[in-house]
């Protein structure tokens, strides 16, 4: 899943224009709390058709990091740092 797709999903949940969501800002800085995080994780799972672990939102706390993680081949789970 690409950054733009994640940004669109999150913007829909936050009801803001996608361009308002900076890729380098953390999800909490963008206004994602625990309940919205659950909804975001569900949207990602529904969109991709694959399991999505809620912990990934904490392990990869920016749209940029999350997109990079989700783009990795299956089986690679090393932390991404930027």
C-alpha positions in Angstrom: 0.0 0.0 0.0 1.4 3.3 -1.0 1.7 6.6 1.0 -1.0 8.2 -1.1 -3.5 5.4 -0.5 -2.8 5.5 3.3 -3.2 9.3 3.3 -6.5 9.0 1.4 -7.9 6.4 3.9 -6.8 8.4 6.9 -8.1 11.7 5.5 -11.5 10.1 5.0 -11.5 9.0 8.7 -10.4 12.4 9.9 -12.6 14.2 7.4 -9.8 16.5 6.2 -8.2 17.0 2.7 -5.5 14.4 2.1 -2.9 17.1 1.3 -3.3 18.3 4.9 -1.7 15.1 6.2 2.1 15.4 6.1 3.8 12.0 5.6 6.5 12.8 8.2 4.0 13.7 11.0 3.2 10.9 13.5 -0.3 9.5 13.5 -0.9 11.0 16.9 0.2 14.5 15.6 -2.3 14.0 12.8 -5.1 13.4 15.4 -5.2 9.6 15.5 -6.2 8.4 19.0 -6.7 4.8 20.0 -10.3 4.5 18.6 -9.4 6.1 15.3 -6.3 3.9 15.2 -8.6 0.8 15.3 -10.7 2.2 12.6 -7.7 3.1 10.4 -6.2 -0.4 10.9 -9.6 -2.0 9.9 -9.7 0.2 6.8 -6.2 -0.8 5.8 -7.1 -4.5 6.4 -10.3 -4.2 4.4 -8.6 -2.4 1.6 -5.6 -4.8 1.3 -7.5 -8.0 2.1 -4.7 -9.1 4.4 -4.3 -9.2 8.1 -3.2 -5.9 9.7 -1.6 -5.9 13.2 -2.7 -2.9 15.2 0.8 -2.8 16.7 2.2 -1.7 13.3 0.6 1.7 13.9 2.9 2.1 16.9 6.0 0.4 15.3 5.6 2.6 12.2 4.1 5.8 13.5 4.1 8.0 10.3 2.3 7.5 7.0 5.7 7.3 5.3 7.1 4.6 7.6 3.9 2.6 7.5 3.8 2.7 3.7 7.4 1.6 3.5 6.7 -1.3 5.9 3.6 -2.4 4.1 5.5 -2.3 0.8 8.1 -4.8 2.0 8.0 -8.4 0.9 6.2 -10.8 3.2 8.5 -12.2 5.9 10.6 -9.0 6.3 9.7 -7.5 9.6 12.7 -5.5 10.6 12.0 -2.1 12.1 12.2 0.8 9.6 14.0 3.9 10.8 14.2 7.2 9.2 
